[in-house]
């Protein structure tokens, strides 16, 4: 660790407007494989029996009054997955009924990218945001990849374009470009390698150079700079969930909850990280809770992650500062069901962009721990 992090921050001269909504795929999968009848969504004794084991996983975070609504969707989705030879990849920020009851694989962006390369299923449903679905498609060009809602975007991904990356390369010729996986395929295509919050330091140091461009999350880049001697050239992009946390509110949580452990994601502002007892990726935060089993904990990240970890850590009390990701919450059980019935929305990537973007993602996935 270095006491004086070396970092240089850039931002677009003209602020980007809202991200353009991704265009829907051609619907080729629906034409080839056909649509299925919509299953019954009746709540009855049979559905209750067949989903009881799943409710056991979430009973501490899903009230009994809500389960009769969720259960018919859970049963229908799990049945359709078998019929479609489909799997669901769910990010840690998905709600408990998705994360615990219909997902086949769960995790952070890196874990899901790795699982996407292993699955034998012909259809991948991405319970996450659009860049994650693009990443799955990059790694599985011959599979059908679906995103249940095309508007499940990302404020961080919208903060930078491929043109921005090309300008950075012109300004810093020969300097490696590490792009956070929370970016569009167009941005990945202009990069040397991708990273996630769990492996960013490892990726930055893998080049063996004294300078690395690490984009687009400014706060992640600032945190990486405190963990390495490499000079970091960064971009002024932020996650709208993590940038809203403040050091003052964390101090208030400590006063109200003596002995509480505060765990922060590196996408948080530096003063927030300064107040935390531990900083790490989503997978690292989960591991901390499971290994340390603190009596009280604040997870300074997206709301649903605390719910999902709480379901697996009954001995820990979770104090929840709640910042929801509006994009993640666009993914719901009804939309996942529609996606499997009608095979929508299919993710397509321009082949010329996909070939170059795939290399950056594959280098990340293949990097040894």
ROZAFI-972883 format. One record per residue (C-alpha): residue number from 0; residue in three letters; x, y, z. Coordinates in nm, 3 decimals, padded with zeros to 5 digits. Example, Ala and Ser with C-alpha at 12.3 -4.5 7.8 and 13.67 -1.06 7.14 Angstrom:
{i 0; aa ala; east 01.230; north -00.450; up 00.780}
{i 1; aa ser; east 01.367; north -00.106; up 00.714}
***
This chain:
{i 0; aa unk; east 00.000; north 00.000; up 00.000}
{i 1; aa unk; east 00.122; north 00.353; up -00.071}
{i 2; aa unk; east 00.063; north 00.649; up 00.159}
{i 3; aa unk; east 00.033; north 00.892; up -00.132}
{i 4; aa unk; east -00.189; north 00.744; up -00.403}
{i 5; aa unk; east -00.109; north 00.861; up -00.755}
{i 6; aa unk; east -00.421; north 00.940; up -00.952}
{i 7; aa unk; east -00.529; north 01.170; up -01.235}
{i 8; aa unk; east -00.900; north 01.223; up -01.313}
{i 9; aa unk; east -01.062; north 01.305; up -01.648}
{i 10; aa unk; east -01.421; north 01.368; up -01.747}
{i 11; aa unk; east -01.601; north 01.446; up -02.073}
{i 12; aa unk; east -01.587; north 01.811; up -02.182}
{i 13; aa unk; east -01.954; north 01.788; up -02.273}
{i 14; aa unk; east -02.159; north 01.591; up -02.018}
{i 15; aa unk; east -02.326; north 01.286; up -02.164}
{i 16; aa unk; east -02.702; north 01.282; up -02.179}
{i 17; aa unk; east -02.910; north 00.985; up -02.069}
{i 18; aa unk; east -02.794; north 00.656; up -02.213}
{i 19; aa unk; east -02.975; north 00.557; up -02.530}
{i 20; aa unk; east -03.212; north 00.269; up -02.470}
{i 21; aa unk; east -03.063; north -00.050; up -02.619}
{i 22; aa unk; east -03.234; north -00.168; up -02.933}
{i 23; aa unk; east -03.428; north -00.492; up -02.900}
{i 24; aa unk; east -03.286; north -00.798; up -03.066}
{i 25; aa unk; east -03.424; north -00.934; up -03.388}
{i 26; aa unk; east -03.647; north -01.188; up -03.212}
{i 27; aa unk; east -03.477; north -01.467; up -03.407}
{i 28; aa unk; east -03.491; north -01.698; up -03.104}
{i 29; aa unk; east -03.867; north -01.650; up -03.068}
{i 30; aa unk; east -03.918; north -01.727; up -03.436}
{i 31; aa unk; east -03.691; north -02.031; up -03.421}
{i 32; aa unk; east -03.799; north -02.179; up -03.087}
{i 33; aa unk; east -04.153; north -02.043; up -03.064}
{i 34; aa unk; east -04.346; north -01.894; up -02.776}
{i 35; aa unk; east -04.509; north -02.101; up -02.504}
{i 36; aa unk; east -04.849; north -02.074; up -02.336}
{i 37; aa unk; east -04.853; north -01.853; up -02.028}
{i 38; aa unk; east -04.861; north -02.086; up -01.724}
{i 39; aa unk; east -05.128; north -02.066; up -01.459}
{i 40; aa unk; east -05.044; north -01.822; up -01.181}
{i 41; aa unk; east -05.303; north -01.946; up -00.934}
{i 42; aa unk; east -05.206; north -01.974; up -00.568}
{i 43; aa unk; east -05.331; north -02.306; up -00.431}
{i 44; aa unk; east -05.228; north -02.588; up -00.197}
{i 45; aa unk; east -05.023; north -02.766; up -00.462}
{i 46; aa unk; east -04.820; north -02.452; up -00.538}
{i 47; aa unk; east -04.773; north -02.397; up -00.165}
{i 48; aa unk; east -04.638; north -02.750; up -00.119}
{i 49; aa unk; east -04.410; north -02.738; up -00.422}
{i 50; aa unk; east -04.255; north -02.405; up -00.324}
{i 51; aa unk; east -04.240; north -02.452; up 00.053}
{i 52; aa unk; east -03.870; north -02.547; up 00.046}
{i 53; aa unk; east -03.791; north -02.228; up -00.143}
{i 54; aa unk; east -03.985; north -02.011; up 00.099}
{i 55; aa unk; east -03.768; north -02.154; up 00.377}
{i 56; aa unk; east -03.471; north -01.976; up 00.214}
{i 57; aa unk; east -03.633; north -01.633; up 00.225}
{i 58; aa unk; east -03.879; north -01.645; up 00.515}
{i 59; aa unk; east -03.667; north -01.405; up 00.721}
{i 60; aa unk; east -03.679; north -01.137; up 00.451}
{i 61; aa unk; east -04.006; north -01.207; up 00.262}
{i 62; aa unk; east -04.321; north -01.166; up 00.477}
{i 63; aa unk; east -04.570; north -01.457; up 00.463}
{i 64; aa unk; east -04.836; north -01.225; up 00.318}
{i 65; aa unk; east -04.619; north -01.169; up 00.007}
{i 66; aa unk; east -04.535; north -01.531; up -00.069}
{i 67; aa unk; east -04.874; north -01.623; up -00.228}
{i 68; aa unk; east -04.801; north -01.363; up -00.495}
{i 69; aa unk; east -04.441; north -01.472; up -00.556}
{i 70; aa unk; east -04.486; north -01.850; up -00.534}
{i 71; aa unk; east -04.689; north -01.909; up -00.856}
{i 72; aa unk; east -04.428; north -01.712; up -01.053}
{i 73; aa unk; east -04.144; north -01.904; up -00.888}
{i 74; aa unk; east -04.305; north -02.238; up -00.975}
{i 75; aa unk; east -04.382; north -02.133; up -01.334}
{i 76; aa unk; east -04.032; north -01.993; up -01.396}
{i 77; aa unk; east -03.857; north -02.301; up -01.261}
{i 78; aa unk; east -04.076; north -02.524; up -01.477}
{i 79; aa unk; east -04.013; north -02.314; up -01.788}
{i 80; aa unk; east -03.638; north -02.320; up -01.733}
{i 81; aa unk; east -03.644; north -02.697; up -01.775}
{i 82; aa unk; east -03.865; north -02.676; up -02.084}
{i 83; aa unk; east -03.646; north -02.410; up -02.243}
{i 84; aa unk; east -03.307; north -02.552; up -02.136}
{i 85; aa unk; east -03.246; north -02.212; up -01.979}
{i 86; aa unk; east -03.052; north -02.080; up -01.682}
{i 87; aa unk; east -03.094; north -01.758; up -01.486}
{i 88; aa unk; east -02.788; north -01.561; up -01.382}
{i 89; aa unk; east -02.878; north -01.326; up -01.095}
{i 90; aa unk; east -02.666; north -01.045; up -00.958}
{i 91; aa unk; east -02.631; north -00.989; up -00.583}
{i 92; aa unk; east -02.851; north -00.679; up -00.612}
{i 93; aa unk; east -03.156; north -00.874; up -00.724}
{i 94; aa unk; east -03.446; north -00.908; up -00.482}
{i 95; aa unk; east -03.453; north -01.216; up -00.252}
{i 96; aa unk; east -03.731; north -01.401; up -00.435}
{i 97; aa unk; east -03.525; north -01.386; up -00.757}
{i 98; aa unk; east -03.183; north -01.440; up -00.601}
{i 99; aa unk; east -03.285; north -01.732; up -00.379}
{i 100; aa unk; east -03.578; north -01.894; up -00.555}
{i 101; aa unk; east -03.530; north -01.891; up -00.935}
{i 102; aa unk; east -03.161; north -01.814; up -00.998}
{i 103; aa unk; east -02.930; north -02.095; up -01.105}
{i 104; aa unk; east -02.614; north -01.892; up -01.051}
{i 105; aa unk; east -02.568; north -01.585; up -00.832}
{i 106; aa unk; east -02.280; north -01.351; up -00.767}
{i 107; aa unk; east -02.104; north -01.033; up -00.865}
{i 108; aa unk; east -02.019; north -00.937; up -01.222}
{i 109; aa unk; east -01.702; north -01.148; up -01.232}
{i 110; aa unk; east -01.869; north -01.458; up -01.090}
{i 111; aa unk; east -02.157; north -01.430; up -01.337}
{i 112; aa unk; east -01.919; north -01.377; up -01.629}
{i 113; aa unk; east -01.734; north -01.694; up -01.532}
{i 114; aa unk; east -02.056; north -01.892; up -01.491}
{i 115; aa unk; east -02.170; north -01.772; up -01.832}
{i 116; aa unk; east -01.870; north -01.945; up -01.990}
{i 117; aa unk; east -01.947; north -02.276; up -01.817}
{i 118; aa unk; east -02.317; north -02.324; up -01.873}
{i 119; aa unk; east -02.439; north -02.587; up -02.118}
{i 120; aa unk; east -02.784; north -02.429; up -02.138}
{i 121; aa unk; east -02.895; north -02.290; up -02.472}
{i 122; aa unk; east -03.066; north -01.985; up -02.318}
{i 123; aa unk; east -02.931; north -01.744; up -02.058}
{i 124; aa unk; east -03.168; north -01.507; up -01.881}
{i 125; aa unk; east -02.974; north -01.222; up -01.720}
{i 126; aa unk; east -03.135; north -01.105; up -01.397}
{i 127; aa unk; east -02.921; north -00.796; up -01.379}
{i 128; aa unk; east -02.857; north -00.493; up -01.599}
{i 129; aa unk; east -02.791; north -00.459; up -01.969}
{i 130; aa unk; east -02.411; north -00.453; up -01.964}
{i 131; aa unk; east -02.418; north -00.787; up -01.778}
{i 132; aa unk; east -02.639; north -00.938; up -02.048}
{i 133; aa unk; east -02.400; north -00.802; up -02.311}
{i 134; aa unk; east -02.108; north -00.964; up -02.126}
{i 135; aa unk; east -02.288; north -01.299; up -02.125}
{i 136; aa unk; east -02.354; north -01.262; up -02.498}
{i 137; aa unk; east -01.991; north -01.174; up -02.566}
{i 138; aa unk; east -01.881; north -01.493; up -02.390}
{i 139; aa unk; east -02.159; north -01.702; up -02.549}
{i 140; aa unk; east -02.207; north -01.571; up -02.903}
{i 141; aa unk; east -02.394; north -01.885; up -03.012}
{i 142; aa unk; east -02.637; north -01.888; up -02.719}
{i 143; aa unk; east -02.960; north -01.695; up -02.676}
{i 144; aa unk; east -02.915; north -01.425; up -02.411}
{i 145; aa unk; east -03.223; north -01.248; up -02.278}
{i 146; aa unk; east -03.266; north -00.938; up -02.062}
{i 147; aa unk; east -03.619; north -00.918; up -01.914}
{i 148; aa unk; east -03.629; north -00.538; up -01.940}
{i 149; aa unk; east -03.428; north -00.335; up -02.192}
{i 150; aa unk; east -03.446; north -00.030; up -01.966}
{i 151; aa unk; east -03.238; north -00.207; up -01.699}
{i 152; aa unk; east -02.938; north 00.014; up -01.770}
{i 153; aa unk; east -02.661; north 00.160; up -01.555}
{i 154; aa unk; east -02.567; north 00.518; up -01.469}
{i 155; aa unk; east -02.199; north 00.426; up -01.457}
{i 156; aa unk; east -02.205; north 00.258; up -01.798}
{i 157; aa unk; east -02.377; north 00.568; up -01.937}
{i 158; aa unk; east -02.091; north 00.792; up -01.817}
{i 159; aa unk; east -01.848; north 00.691; up -02.095}
{i 160; aa unk; east -01.849; north 00.597; up -02.464}
{i 161; aa unk; east -01.615; north 00.418; up -02.698}
{i 162; aa unk; east -01.523; north 00.756; up -02.847}
{i 163; aa unk; east -01.413; north 00.874; up -02.501}
{i 164; aa unk; east -01.183; north 00.574; up -02.467}
{i 165; aa unk; east -01.030; north 00.637; up -02.810}
{i 166; aa unk; east -00.950; north 00.995; up -02.704}
{i 167; aa unk; east -00.782; north 00.869; up -02.387}
{i 168; aa unk; east -00.571; north 00.628; up -02.592}
{i 169; aa unk; east -00.463; north 00.914; up -02.818}
{i 170; aa unk; east -00.372; north 01.126; up -02.517}
{i 171; aa unk; east -00.178; north 00.844; up -02.345}
{i 172; aa unk; east -00.027; north 00.630; up -02.622}
{i 173; aa unk; east 00.101; north 00.298; up -02.498}
{i 174; aa unk; east -00.067; north 00.321; up -02.156}
{i 175; aa unk; east -00.281; north 00.010; up -02.088}
{i 176; aa unk; east -00.655; north 00.067; up -02.058}
{i 177; aa unk; east -00.843; north -00.127; up -01.791}
{i 178; aa unk; east -01.219; north -00.092; up -01.822}
{i 179; aa unk; east -01.460; north -00.179; up -01.546}
{i 180; aa unk; east -01.701; north -00.449; up -01.657}
{i 181; aa unk; east -01.986; north -00.202; up -01.582}
{i 182; aa unk; east -01.959; north -00.061; up -01.936}
{i 183; aa unk; east -02.110; north -00.111; up -02.279}
{i 184; aa unk; east -01.967; north -00.351; up -02.535}
{i 185; aa unk; east -01.862; north -00.045; up -02.738}
{i 186; aa unk; east -01.639; north 00.071; up -02.449}
{i 187; aa unk; east -01.504; north -00.278; up -02.383}
{i 188; aa unk; east -01.407; north -00.303; up -02.751}
{i 189; aa unk; east -01.170; north -00.007; up -02.709}
{i 190; aa unk; east -01.006; north -00.154; up -02.398}
{i 191; aa unk; east -00.714; north -00.388; up -02.334}
{i 192; aa unk; east -00.880; north -00.581; up -02.051}
{i 193; aa unk; east -01.183; north -00.560; up -01.824}
{i 194; aa unk; east -01.193; north -00.577; up -01.446}
{i 195; aa unk; east -01.445; north -00.596; up -01.166}
{i 196; aa unk; east -01.426; north -00.451; up -00.817}
{i 197; aa unk; east -01.302; north -00.789; up -00.691}
{i 198; aa unk; east -00.999; north -00.810; up -00.920}
{i 199; aa unk; east -00.927; north -00.447; up -01.017}
{i 200; aa unk; east -00.597; north -00.424; up -00.828}
{i 201; aa unk; east -00.478; north -00.756; up -00.971}
{i 202; aa unk; east -00.570; north -00.650; up -01.325}
{i 203; aa unk; east -00.400; north -00.310; up -01.291}
{i 204; aa unk; east -00.079; north -00.469; up -01.165}
{i 205; aa unk; east -00.084; north -00.749; up -01.426}
{i 206; aa unk; east 00.068; north -00.517; up -01.690}
{i 207; aa unk; east 00.383; north -00.448; up -01.491}
{i 208; aa unk; east 00.376; north -00.081; up -01.599}
{i 209; aa unk; east 00.409; north 00.237; up -01.394}
{i 210; aa unk; east 00.085; north 00.390; up -01.532}
{i 211; aa unk; east -00.255; north 00.241; up -01.612}
{i 212; aa unk; east -00.580; north 00.398; up -01.730}
{i 213; aa unk; east -00.859; north 00.262; up -01.505}
{i 214; aa unk; east -01.208; north 00.369; up -01.616}
{i 215; aa unk; east -01.489; north 00.473; up -01.578}
{i 216; aa unk; east -01.557; north 00.463; up -01.200}
{i 217; aa unk; east -01.367; north 00.745; up -01.031}
{i 218; aa unk; east -01.415; north 00.614; up -00.679}
{i 219; aa unk; east -01.309; north 00.258; up -00.764}
{i 220; aa unk; east -01.001; north 00.403; up -00.934}
{i 221; aa unk; east -00.922; north 00.617; up -00.627}
{i 222; aa unk; east -00.949; north 00.310; up -00.405}
{i 223; aa unk; east -00.727; north 00.106; up -00.639}
{i 224; aa unk; east -00.470; north 00.385; up -00.623}
{i 225; aa unk; east -00.448; north 00.337; up -00.245}
{i 226; aa unk; east -00.372; north -00.033; up -00.292}
{i 227; aa unk; east -00.091; north -00.013; up -00.551}
{i 228; aa unk; east 00.217; north 00.186; up -00.649}
{i 229; aa unk; east 00.091; north 00.211; up -01.008}
{i 230; aa unk; east -00.019; north 00.562; up -01.111}
{i 231; aa unk; east -00.388; north 00.554; up -01.200}
{i 232; aa unk; east -00.543; north 00.767; up -01.472}
{i 233; aa unk; east -00.917; north 00.770; up -01.407}
{i 234; aa unk; east -01.249; north 00.895; up -01.541}
{i 235; aa unk; east -01.516; north 01.091; up -01.357}
{i 236; aa unk; east -01.794; north 00.834; up -01.373}
{i 237; aa unk; east -02.002; north 00.725; up -01.073}
{i 238; aa unk; east -02.259; north 00.467; up -00.969}
{i 239; aa unk; east -02.570; north 00.657; up -00.861}
{i 240; aa unk; east -02.636; north 00.405; up -00.583}
{i 241; aa unk; east -02.295; north 00.420; up -00.415}
{i 242; aa unk; east -02.221; north 00.790; up -00.467}
{i 243; aa unk; east -02.524; north 00.885; up -00.253}
{i 244; aa unk; east -02.377; north 00.745; up 00.069}
{i 245; aa unk; east -02.208; north 00.997; up 00.300}
{i 246; aa unk; east -01.955; north 00.972; up 00.579}
{i 247; aa unk; east -02.189; north 01.165; up 00.810}
{i 248; aa unk; east -02.466; north 00.905; up 00.783}
{i 249; aa unk; east -02.219; north 00.626; up 00.862}
{i 250; aa unk; east -02.105; north 00.811; up 01.173}
{i 251; aa unk; east -02.469; north 00.839; up 01.275}
{i 252; aa unk; east -02.509; north 00.462; up 01.235}
{i 253; aa unk; east -02.212; north 00.407; up 01.467}
{i 254; aa unk; east -02.362; north 00.634; up 01.732}
{i 255; aa unk; east -02.700; north 00.462; up 01.712}
{i 256; aa unk; east -02.552; north 00.110; up 01.696}
{i 257; aa unk; east -02.243; north 00.072; up 01.918}
{i 258; aa unk; east -02.009; north -00.200; up 01.794}
{i 259; aa unk; east -02.157; north -00.212; up 01.443}
{i 260; aa unk; east -01.922; north -00.319; up 01.163}
{i 261; aa unk; east -01.940; north -00.100; up 00.852}
{i 262; aa unk; east -01.858; north -00.267; up 00.519}
{i 263; aa unk; east -01.826; north -00.049; up 00.209}
{i 264; aa unk; east -01.807; north -00.115; up -00.163}
{i 265; aa unk; east -01.513; north 00.059; up -00.341}
{i 266; aa unk; east -01.757; north 00.245; up -00.568}
{i 267; aa unk; east -01.836; north 00.463; up -00.263}
{i 268; aa unk; east -01.676; north 00.809; up -00.219}
{i 269; aa unk; east -01.336; north 00.816; up -00.044}
{i 270; aa unk; east -01.473; north 00.975; up 00.277}
{i 271; aa unk; east -01.727; north 00.691; up 00.304}
{i 272; aa unk; east -01.453; north 00.432; up 00.259}
{i 273; aa unk; east -01.255; north 00.619; up 00.524}
{i 274; aa unk; east -01.537; north 00.558; up 00.774}
{i 275; aa unk; east -01.566; north 00.187; up 00.692}
{i 276; aa unk; east -01.413; north -00.102; up 00.886}
{i 277; aa unk; east -01.371; north -00.304; up 00.565}
{i 278; aa unk; east -01.384; north -00.222; up 00.194}
{i 279; aa unk; east -01.429; north -00.483; up -00.077}
{i 280; aa unk; east -01.625; north -00.612; up -00.373}
{i 281; aa unk; east -01.971; north -00.759; up -00.335}
{i 282; aa unk; east -01.825; north -01.109; up -00.306}
{i 283; aa unk; east -01.568; north -00.988; up -00.051}
{i 284; aa unk; east -01.840; north -00.823; up 00.160}
{i 285; aa unk; east -02.042; north -01.144; up 00.162}
{i 286; aa unk; east -01.736; north -01.347; up 00.260}
{i 287; aa unk; east -01.659; north -01.104; up 00.544}
{i 288; aa unk; east -02.006; north -01.153; up 00.695}
{i 289; aa unk; east -02.001; north -01.531; up 00.659}
{i 290; aa unk; east -01.646; north -01.567; up 00.797}
{i 291; aa unk; east -01.656; north -01.306; up 01.076}
{i 292; aa unk; east -02.026; north -01.334; up 01.168}
{i 293; aa unk; east -02.041; north -00.984; up 01.322}
{i 294; aa unk; east -02.326; north -00.915; up 01.561}
{i 295; aa unk; east -02.432; north -00.600; up 01.376}
{i 296; aa unk; east -02.334; north -00.488; up 01.030}
{i 297; aa unk; east -02.400; north -00.209; up 00.783}
{i 298; aa unk; east -02.341; north -00.304; up 00.419}
{i 299; aa unk; east -02.279; north 00.021; up 00.232}
{i 300; aa unk; east -02.408; north -00.094; up -00.105}
{i 301; aa unk; east -02.737; north -00.171; up -00.279}
{i 302; aa unk; east -03.032; north -00.263; up -00.053}
{i 303; aa unk; east -03.116; north -00.608; up -00.181}
{i 304; aa unk; east -02.766; north -00.738; up -00.123}
{i 305; aa unk; east -02.815; north -00.699; up 00.252}
{i 306; aa unk; east -03.145; north -00.888; up 00.225}
{i 307; aa unk; east -02.979; north -01.173; up 00.036}
{i 308; aa unk; east -02.688; north -01.202; up 00.277}
{i 309; aa unk; east -02.923; north -01.177; up 00.575}
{i 310; aa unk; east -03.109; north -01.484; up 00.450}
{i 311; aa unk; east -02.782; north -01.679; up 00.482}
{i 312; aa unk; east -02.651; north -01.514; up 00.800}
{i 313; aa unk; east -02.924; north -01.546; up 01.065}
{i 314; aa unk; east -02.688; north -01.463; up 01.353}
{i 315; aa unk; east -02.604; north -01.117; up 01.218}
{i 316; aa unk; east -02.830; north -00.815; up 01.255}
{i 317; aa unk; east -02.830; north -00.600; up 00.942}
{i 318; aa unk; east -02.869; north -00.224; up 00.984}
{i 319; aa unk; east -02.989; north -00.120; up 00.640}
{i 320; aa unk; east -02.903; north 00.216; up 00.485}
{i 321; aa unk; east -03.122; north 00.176; up 00.181}
{i 322; aa unk; east -03.007; north 00.300; up -00.158}
{i 323; aa unk; east -03.194; north 00.108; up -00.427}
{i 324; aa unk; east -03.065; north 00.062; up -00.780}
{i 325; aa unk; east -03.363; north 00.165; up -00.996}
{i 326; aa unk; east -03.222; north -00.031; up -01.291}
{i 327; aa unk; east -03.178; north -00.360; up -01.106}
{i 328; aa unk; east -03.529; north -00.326; up -00.969}
{i 329; aa unk; east -03.671; north -00.323; up -01.322}
{i 330; aa unk; east -03.609; north -00.699; up -01.321}
{i 331; aa unk; east -03.904; north -00.874; up -01.157}
{i 332; aa unk; east -04.051; north -01.224; up -01.146}
{i 333; aa unk; east -04.332; north -01.133; up -01.392}
{i 334; aa unk; east -04.077; north -00.995; up -01.640}
{i 335; aa unk; east -03.855; north -01.303; up -01.605}
{i 336; aa unk; east -04.159; north -01.520; up -01.675}
{i 337; aa unk; east -04.246; north -01.314; up -01.984}
{i 338; aa unk; east -03.887; north -01.344; up -02.099}
{i 339; aa unk; east -03.900; north -01.723; up -02.084}
{i 340; aa unk; east -04.246; north -01.749; up -02.241}
{i 341; aa unk; east -04.187; north -01.507; up -02.528}
{i 342; aa unk; east -03.802; north -01.520; up -02.545}
{i 343; aa unk; east -03.759; north -01.146; up -02.501}
{i 344; aa unk; east -03.566; north -00.926; up -02.501}
{i 345; aa unk; east -03.291; north -01.091; up -02.702}
{i 346; aa unk; east -02.949; north -00.927; up -02.672}
{i 347; aa unk; east -02.762; north -00.866; up -02.997}
{i 348; aa unk; east -02.418; north -00.706; up -03.046}
{i 349; aa unk; east -02.261; north -00.581; up -03.367}
{i 350; aa unk; east -02.016; north -00.859; up -03.466}
{i 351; aa unk; east -01.735; north -00.611; up -03.536}
{i 352; aa unk; east -01.768; north -00.466; up -03.185}
{i 353; aa unk; east -01.828; north -00.804; up -03.024}
{i 354; aa unk; east -01.503; north -00.957; up -03.150}
{i 355; aa unk; east -01.288; north -00.685; up -02.992}
{i 356; aa unk; east -01.495; north -00.655; up -02.675}
{i 357; aa unk; east -01.484; north -01.032; up -02.625}
{i 358; aa unk; east -01.106; north -01.027; up -02.607}
{i 359; aa unk; east -01.110; north -00.776; up -02.320}
{i 360; aa unk; east -01.364; north -00.979; up -02.123}
{i 361; aa unk; east -01.192; north -01.312; up -02.189}
{i 362; aa unk; east -00.861; north -01.173; up -02.065}
{i 363; aa unk; east -01.032; north -01.078; up -01.740}
{i 364; aa unk; east -01.205; north -01.416; up -01.699}
{i 365; aa unk; east -00.885; north -01.608; up -01.776}
{i 366; aa unk; east -00.664; north -01.403; up -01.543}
{i 367; aa unk; east -00.537; north -01.631; up -01.267}
{i 368; aa unk; east -00.621; north -01.543; up -00.908}
***
